[in-house]
Amino acid sequence: MRWTIDRLQDAFRPDHFNCAFLQNQDRHVHLHVIPKYASARTLAGREFADPDWPGHYLPGVEYLAPPGLSAAIAEALA
């Protein structure tokens, strides 16, 4: 969790993090680290906004990044 938060902090400088530990019927736990932003951030020419700030994350909302953006995010987090 610390590794993930450190890399997200370096890449996006979020204002806050929500960390959620979720469990389903299988015997394992999912960890979600969700960066939260009071104002939009830009990476690789793409704006990352948080319309729900300062509220919690909304389950079920997804965004599938195109391959070029995925590669830029991976590089920023490396």
Secondary structure as UniProt FT lines:
FT   HELIX           2..12
FT   STRAND          16..23
FT   STRAND          29..36
FT   STRAND          41..43
FT   TURN            44..45
FT   STRAND          46..48
FT   TURN            51..54
FT   TURN            59..60
FT   HELIX           67..77
//
